[in-house]
Amino acid sequence: MANLRFEAVEEAFKKRPVEVNAPTERPSEFYGKFVFNRSKMYKYLPADIYKKLVDVMDNGSRLDRSIADAVAQGMKQWAKENGVTHYTHWFQPLTEGTAEKHDAFIEHDGKGGMIEEFSGKLLVQQEPDASSFPNGGIRNTFEARGYSAWDPTSPVFIIDDTLCIPTIFISYTGEALDYKAPLLKALRAVNVAATKVCQYFYPEVKQVTSNLGWEQEYFLVDEDLYFARPDLMLTGRTLMGHDSAKNQQMDDHYFGTIPERVQAFMKDLEIQALELGIPCKTRHNEVAPGQFELAPIFEECNLAVDHNMLLMSLMKKVAHKHSFRVLLHEKPFGGINGSGKHNNWSLSTDTGVLLHATGKTPIDNLRFVVFIVETLMAVYKHNGLLKASVMSATNDHRLGANEAPPAIISSFLGKQISDLLDHIEKADKDDLFALSGKTGMRIEIPEIPVLFIDNTDRNRTSPFAFTGNRFEFRAVGSEANCASAMIVLNAAVAEALNNFADRVDALMAKGEEKNSAIIDVIREDIKTCKPIRFDGNGYSDDWKKEAAQRGLDCEASCPICFDRYLDTASIKMFEATHVLSHNELEARNEVKWETYTKKIQIEARVMGDLAMNHIIPVATHYQSQLAKNVQNMMDVFGDIEGKQLSERNIKIIREIAERTTLIESGIEELVNARKVANKIENQRERAIAYHDTIAPKMEKIRYQIDKLELVVSDELWTLPKYRELLFIR
């Protein structure tokens, strides 16, 4: 009987790079080809309509429905010229993916025929049948109404023959059922709060933008091998598999020469991404074999989130064309590095980045210190919530695994900034100021050089590191929607800045000079948020003890981490910033617990199937072959000598018997544990049961299977091994 594994490996070896027909133009010439960007708006919209739409996009003005028809007609004309026949509202439900329902540009003409139609009403709002999307109890299943509404701040784009319109997704009663709606609210909240604080230093500032630059890590595997691994197909990760003798020990894959087939895939992906306005900048081999990274230039946060979701979908499509499968699971292979999606976050105005110190004037430096410290205040106060925002059943395998940030949120600042904050905290206030004629007080904070030497990335174990002009939130998982972390971070920073401004205003109302009031408040906050600052080894056991003593959230159970969303401080923050209501938070947590349970449940079922229908039959078949060999040896040499000559085979027979027995009993225990957990009605308690009882049993079963892989004949083993999956031919 043919071994499908060998057939898959043989087919993988035959693969050759797919020829990519690159555009003849420079990237700058085809960038945004399939995006209804400003240049196309200017071309296809009347001048007055264009002006009103830009005002909506740039200044947050309310969208006037009266212009919707004109915008829709311009979009339709552009779309038709690009061969588009359908349109869809493209949104991000609580499934971690995207959703779309395609409708054609046709309506009855009243004369027995059809006309191509696309009105402003269809552009602005739709009512998809949304009963099957996760809602956490916000509405009953029979109440299918959910509304998608156009987000004009994120440009419309074309995929194949479909015009894709980025939208929010809300319930009939107005609650958010997606990631975009609360993200837009969080971005508005931080804009308002940061603008007010900015105006202490630069009265001309009218708007603050939150920026995001993500770094997408991913694995590629040959498609034939992927289809020979049911666990990869159904769960996104290998539920079993022994280490390859060589994996990443030599560090020879990191930044190494990109394999030819992968290079062709990357080239194709980048061309299509650039045509969709995704500003791809960097590509390289990552640490683990078969692992790679793509990173764009930073963008406005909402657009960056949309682009990341679009890219993940595009990656899968392009990979299939090149006979690959993209693995976005945070830990698809045991024993080697998992994949993250570092979120580089910053704030900026039209005059510059607020987290960048120019060193030009004392006011610039004071502004820099204020925004650094208030960001730290946000992270300190809501460190548990920030961790909860990136926790999932998949990222749970990666965080704290001595290859990724620990599951304790702390911030690395570097020596120069740490010394600066310590100086401001400890120095006598009179030493920080000097009288300067009519200008009042002159701030005597030591000048911050334009080029930092020590404050750039020097600590890979920090989940939230300052890296020059931004903070890098490294704990975000590769499969995640960046919006989850960005909602929490931006809302928390907005709260911290509002609190800062309230206290400064209160001191000024009592007659204190503005800069003096700012220094008073900032010194207090430097002391308060000091526990979040940590420059040491985040992987060490000593840090876990120290973090607990500092009052940081050290919880490692994913379902329990989700509790942070319903803490009093979290509810207060979300409601004060108008980002999420108490009802919405409760609903989202129900979705999180249910999603966690379902993912572990699927894995447990797949493991049971593979163990009983692949592993044990193969192992016992090999055991029978060995037993037959032993019997043949005894027949030839006699019982005593035959047994002596078959000692190794007898040892393997015993080992297989012992391990298959443990696997069978383990699967039985796993099934029984699932039955018990499934009877728990409370979603939170059920998720905790799956975390505490089912997941550990799966690890024990995997251990026995991985040991069997080492002793069972290679020609019989049906599942592609790590040495075959990880190294691309």
N, C-alpha and C positions, 0 to 999 in steps of 0.2 A: 504494500500500500504506500502511495506517495506521501511524503511529509510536506504539508502545505508551507511549513516554515522554510524549508529548503527551496521550495519553488519561489516563495516571496523574496528570499535573499538573492536567488539567481536573477530574478527580474530586476531587483534593485541595482545589481551590478551592471545590467545592460543599459541603464539610464544614461542619456547624454544631455548636455545643456540644450534647452529650448532656445531657438533663435529669436532674439528680441528685435523687433523693428522699431528702432529709436527714431523720434522725430528729427527732422533735419534742422529745425530751429534750435536756438539756445534755450535753456530752461526758462529764462526770463521771458521768452517770447510765447511759450505755451503754458506758462504758469497761470492757473485759474481759467483754463480754456472752457471748462464745463461748470463754471461758477457764475451766477448772476451777481457779479461784483459791481463796484461803483462805476467803473468805466462802461459796463454794459447797461447799468441803470441810466447813466447819462445819455447813452445812445438810444435806448428804447423807450424812455419815459419822457413825457412833456416836462419842460423846465420847471414849472411850478410844482408838479408832483414830485420830481426828483428832489427839489429843495425841501419839501415837507418830509419826505421819507428819510433823507439824511439827518434832518433835525430829530426825528424819532430815534435813529440809530446812534447819533452822537450825544444827544442831550437828554435822552430818556423822555422825550415829549410823548404824550398820549397819542396812540395811533388813531387818526381820523378815518372812520369807516368810509367817508366820502371819497377818499383817494384810492380805496382798495380796488375798485373796478379798473381804474386806469393802470395801476400797478399790475394787476392780473393780466390785462391785455398785453402789456409790454413783455411780461414774462412769457406768455403764451407764444407771442411772435418769435421771441428768441429761441424758445424751446422747439418750436416747429422747424425752425431753420436748422436745428441740430438733430432732426429725425425723431423728436419726442412725440409719443402718442398717448402717454398716460401721466398722471400725477399722483402723488401720495403725500400725506402728512407723516413725516418721519419723526418719531418720538422715542423716548427712553423710559419705558415702564420699569417697574421694580423687579425685573427679571435679570438685571445686569446686562441685558443686550439692548437691541433697538427693535422697533416695530414699524410696520408699514402695511397699508392696504391700498392697492393700486386701482385707480378709476380712470377710465378713458375720457378723452376730451370730446365726448359726444353727448348730444341731447336730441330728442325728437324735434323735428322742425314744424310739426303740425300739419304736414302735407304728405305724410307717409314715408318721409325720408329722415335723414340725420344731418345735424350740423355740428361743427366743432365748437365747443363752448367751454369757457373757463371764466367764471365770474369772480368778483371780489369776495362774495360770500363764501365761495368754495375755497378761496385762498386763505381767508382769515380764520375760518372755523369749520370743523367737521364733527360728526357724531358717530365714531366707529362703534361697532358692537364690541364692547370692552368687558364683558362679563367674565372672561377667562383670565384676565390679568390679575396678578396679586394685588389685593387691596386691604388686607388686614382687618376685614370686618367693617370697613367704612360703608360698604353697601352690600346688599344681598345679591346672590348670584342672579336672581331673576330681574334685578334692576340693572340692566345692561348699559345704561347710558353713561358714557364717558366722553368728555369733549376735548378735542385737540384744538389748540389755538396758536396761530402763527407767531413765531418769534422773529421779528424783523431785524434783530441785532445779529443774527447768524444767517449768512447768505444762502439762498436757494441754490441747489446744484443738480446736475444731471448724472444719473447712473443708467447706462444702457439706453433704453427708450423711455425712461421715467424721470419726471421732474420731481425732485425730493424737496419738500418744504419743512425745515426744522420747526417743531412745535412743542409747546408744553402739553401736558395731558392731565386733566382734572376731572373730578367726579361731578355728578349732577348738582351736588350741593357746594361745590367749589373747593373741596380738599384736593391737595396735590396727590396724584397717583404716579408720579414720575420723579426723576432727578432734576430735570431742567427748571421746573417751576421754583422749588426752594433754592436752587443755585442762583437764579436770577435775583431772588429776594435777598440772599446773602450778599451778593455783589453790590446790590443797591445799598444795603445797610453799611457795608464797609466803605463804600464811596461817600456816603453822607457823613459818617463818623470821621473818616480820615481827612476829608476836605475841611471840616471844621478845625481839626487839629493843625492841618497844614497852614491854615490862615493865621495862626499865631505867628508864623514865621514868614509866610508869603501871602499877603492879603489878596493877591491877584489870582490865586488858584481857585478854579471853579469846579474841578472834577478830579477824582482819583480812580485809577483803573487797577484792578487786580490782574496780574499776569501769571501765566502758567507755561512752563516748558516741561513736558513729560519725556521720559526715557523708556521706551517700550522694549522690554526684553522678551525673548521668545525662543522656543526650540523648533527645529525642523526635523521631521522624520520622513523616510521614504514611504510613499503611499501604500505600496504593496506590503511593507512590513506593518504599517499601521492597521491595515485591514486584517492582518493575521493576529492582531492583539485585541480581543474583545474588550479588555479593560480600558485600553486607550480610546477605543471607539465610544464606549458608553460612559466613561467617567472622566476622560481627559488625562488620566495618569496611569502608571503601571502599578497595579495592586500587589505585584510580586515580581521578583527578578533579582538575581544575585549580582553584586558588583562585577563590573568588568575588571580584569586584571590591570588594565590601564584605563584610567578615566582622565581626571584633571590633575593628577599628582605632579606632572612635569610643568604645569602652567604653560604648555606650548600652544594651546589653542587661543588663549587670550591675546587679542590684537594680532593674531597670526594671519597668514595669507588666507583670504576667503576662498573656499572651494569653488571651482568653476561653475558648477550647477547652481550653487547658492548665489554666486555673483550675478548670474543671469536672472534668477528670481528677484534679487534686490533691485537690479536695473529696471526690470519690468514694473515692480511695485512702485519704485520712486517716480517713474514716468507717469503712471496713472494717478499716484498721489498728488504730484505737482499739478497735473491737469485739474484736479479737484481742489486746488488751492491749499493743500497741506504742505507747509514749507520744510520738507525733509532736508536735513543738514548733515547728519552723522550716521554712519553705518560701520559696524565692526563685529568681529568674533568676540563673544563673551567668554567667561572663565571655563564653563563646562563644554565638553565636546558636543557639537550639535546645537549650541546655544549662541544666539546673536542679539544684536541691539540696533534699534533705529531711533533717532532722536531728531525732532524738528527745531527750528528757531522758535523762541518763546512767542506767545500770542496772548491776546486778551483772554481771560480765563474761560468764559462761556464758549467762545469759538474754539479754544484749545481742547476743551472737553468734547465738543462735537466732532472735531477732527480726529481725536483719538478713537472715539467710538466708530467713526467711519473707516479709519485705518484698519482697525481690528477685523472688520468685516471684509475690507478689501484684501487684507493679507490672506485670508482663507481662500478667497476666490482666485487670486494670483498663484498661490501655492499649488492649488489643484492643477492649474495649467502646466506647472513645472513638475508634476508628479510628486509633490510634497504634501504633507499635512502640517499645518501650524499648530503647535501646542502652546496654549496660553495659560494653562494650569500653572499655579505657582510652584508646584513640586511634582513634575511628571515622572521623575526618576529618583529613586532613593540613593543616598550616598554621594550625590553630587549637588552642586549649587542649584538652588531654585531660581525662579524669575520674579523680579520686581518691576515696578514702574515708578521710579523716582519722580516725585512731583516738585519741580523747582518753582517756588512761589515768591512773588514780590509785589510791591505796590509802586505805582508811578503816576506822575502828573504829566502834563504837556511840557514841563520844564526839566524832568529827569526822574530817576529812580529814587524813591524815598529811603530805601535801605542801602543806599550807596553814599559813602562819605567822600566828599570832594576835597576836604581839607582846605577849602578856599577861604572860608570865613568861620568865625565862632558860631554864628547863627546856623550855618549849614551843619556844623558838627553837632550842635544841640538838637537840631531836627533829626539827625541821624540817630542819636542816642535815644530820643523819645520813641521813635518808631521801632527800634530794636527792642527796647525794654517793654513796650506795650505788647509787642508780639510775644515776648517771653511770658508776660503776665497772662496772656490768653492761653498759651500752651501749658503753663503751670496750673492755672485754675481748672482747665478742662483736659488735663493729660489723659485721664481715663476715657473721656469721651472721644478724644482724637484717636486713641487706640481702638475703641469700639468702631470708629468709622472705617477702619481698614481691616477689621477682623472678618473672617469668613471660614467656612469649612475647608476651603482650598488654601487660603493664605495661612491658616493655622499650622500647616506643615512646614512653612518657611520661616515664620517669625521666631527668633530666638534659637535658630538652628546653627549657630556659630558660622554663618555664612551670610547672614542678613541681619538687619537691626533687631535687637532684643525686643521682647514684648513688654518693655517698660519705656515709656516716652521720656526722653531727656534731650537737652540741647547742647551741642558743642559750638563754642564761639571762637575758639582760638585764643592764643595768648594775648595779642594786642588788645582785642576788644574786652576780654576778661579783665585785663589790667586797667583799662580805661574805666569800666564800670566800678571796679573796686576802688579806684581813685575817687570817683564822684561820690561813692557811698561813704568813704572814710574821711575824706578831706574836710577840714573845717570850712563851713560855708563861706566865711569871709575870704578864704584863700581862692575861692572859685570866681570871685567878682572883684572888680575895681571900679571906682568912680571915674567917669569919663565925660565931664562937662555936661552939655545939654543933652547928650545921648543917654544919660542916666548910667545904668550899669553895663559894663563890658564883661562878657563871659570869658573867664580865663581857663577854659578847658584846654589841656594840651592838644596841639594840632594833630589831626589824624592825617597821615600821609595818603596821597592819592592811590598809591600802589601798596597794598598790604602784603607783608611777607609771610606772616604766620597764621593769618585768619582764614586762609583757604583750606580746602578739605585735607585734614590730616588725621581724621578719625572715622574709619569706615564702620565702626560699631555704633555710631550715633544715629538715632532714628530721625532727628530733626537738627541738621547741622547748618550753620551759617557758612556760606561758601563765596563770600566776596561782595555780592550785591543782592543776594537772595537767600532764602532758607530752602534747604533741600529736604523734603519730607520723604524719607526712604522706605518707610514701612508700607506704602501702598503696594498692593499686589498686582501682578502682571495682567490678571484677568479682570480686575475691578474697573468699575466706572469711576474715573477720577473725581466726578462730581461729589461722591459720598464724602471724601476727605475734604474737598474744597468748600462744601457747604458748612461743615463744622469749623474749619480753620477761619474762613472769612467772617462767619457770624461771631466766633469767639473774639477775633481781633476787633471787630466792630464794637462789641460790648466793652472790651478793655479800653479802647480809644474814647468811647462815650464816657466811661467812668473817669478816665484821666481828665477829660475836658470839664466834666462837672466839678471835680475837685479844684482844678485850676481856676475856674470861674468863681467858685466859692471864695477862694483866697483873694482873688482880685476884687471881689465885691466888698471884702473887708479892708481894702485899701493897699494890698500888697502889690508891688510892681510885677508886671507880667512874667519877665524872665526869672525873677526870684521865685514866683509861685510855681513856675514850671520845674525849676530845680528842686524845690521842696517836695513836690509830688513825685518827681522821677527818682529822687533819692529813696523815698519811702518804698516805691515799687521795686527798685533794685534789690532792696533787702527782702521784700516779700517773695519775689520770684526766684531768689537765689537757689532754692532746692532743685529747680529744673535744670540748672547749669551743671554739666558733668563732662569733663574732658578725658576721663579714663577709659578703661576697658569695659565696655558694656556687656561682654560675654561672661565676665567673672562672677563667681558665686558671691564674692565679697560685695560686688555692686548690688546684687539682689537684696542683700541684707541692709546695705546702706540706703538703697532706694526706699525700702520699707520704713526705715527710720526717718527718712526725709518726708514721709507722708505721700509718696507717689503711688499710683495704682500699679500693683504688682500681680494682679489677677491674670491667670494664664488660660482659664477656661473660656472658650469663645462664647458659648451661650450666656454665661454670667457677665462677660464683658459688655454684652448688649444692654444690660441693666443701666449702664451709665446714661443712656438716652433718656431714661425716665427719672434720673436724679433730680431733686428739687432745683439745683443750680443749673442743670441743663435745660429743664423746662422753662425756667425763668429767663435764661439767655435767649432761647429760641423765640419765646413769646415777646420779649422786649425788643428784639430786632425784627419782629414780624416775619420770621423765616418759616417756622413750623408751629402749629398749634399743638396743644396737649393731645387732642384727639388724633392728629396726624402722626405724632410721635408714637403713640400707643399702637396705631395701625401698622406703622413701619416696623416696629419691633415684632409684632405678630408675624409679619412677612419674613423677617430675618430669622426668627426661630424656626419657622416652618421650612424655609429654604435650607437651613443648616441640617435639619432632620432628614429632609428628602435626599440631600446629597450623600449623607452617610448611609442612608437606607439603600440607595441605589448601589453604592460601593459594596455594601455587605451582600446584597443579592448577587452581584456580579462575581464576587469572591467565592461565594458558595457554589455558583454554577461552574466556575473554572476549576475549583478544587475537586469537585465531585465528577465532573465530566471531561476534564483534561488531565489534571495532575495525577490523581489517584489511579485512573485507568492506565496511564503511561507508566507510572511507577510500578504498579503490580504486574504489568506486562513484562517489564524488564526484570522484575523479581522472579517471574515464572521462567524466563530465559535462563537466569542464573541458576535457579533450582534444577532445571533440566540439565544444565552443564555440570552441576555438582553430582547429580545422579549418574550422568554418563562417566564422570571421572571415577566414581566408586565402582561402576560396572567394569571399567577397564583395569583399575589398579587395586580394587578391593576397598572395603569400607574404611579401614584405618588410614591407609596411604592416600586414598581418594579424598578423604576429609582433610588431611594435612595439605594436600596439593590445592584444595579448594578453600583454604582458610579465608582468603581475601573475599571471595564471592559469598561465603557464608556470613562474613561480617556485614557485607553490604545488604544481604537479604534481611538480616536482623534489623539493620538500621532503617531499611525501607518499611519493614513491618511496624517498627516503633513509631516512625514519623507519620506514616499514613493513618495509624490508629489515633495519634494525637490530632491529626488534621480532621479526621471524621468526627471525633468527640468535640473538637473545637467548633466545627460547623454546626453540630447539633446544639451546642451551648449558644452559639451566635444566633441561630434561628429562635431558640427559646427566649433569649434576651430581647430580640426584636418583638416577639409576641407580647412580652410584658410591657415594653416601652410603648408599643402601639396602642395599648389600652389606656394610656395616660391622656386625658382630655386636654389638660392645660399645655399649650404649645411650648411655653418656657420649660416646664418640668420635663416634657418629652424630649426636648432638645438636650437638656442636661443629662438625661438618661442615656441618650445616644452617645454623648461625649464621654460619659464616665464608664459605661458598661460595654457598648458595642464597639466603639473605636479601639479600645485596648485589646479586645478579643481578636480583632482583625490583625493587629500587629503580631500577636502570638501565632496565629495561623500562618501569616506571611513568613515568619522566621522558619517554621518547619518546611514550608514549600521551597524557600530559597536554599535551604540545606539539601533538599532532595535534588534540586537542579544540579548540584555539584557531583552527585553520585550516579544519577540515572544516565544511561547512554545518550550521548549527544544526538545520535541519529533518530532516537525515539522522541525527544523533547519537541513538543508541538508549537510552543510559543517562541517567537523571536527573542533572542537574548540581548542583554545590554550591549555586548560587544558588536552586535549587528545593528541595533537601533541607533546607537549614538554616533557612529562614525559614517559620515556621508561619503559615498563613493562618487 
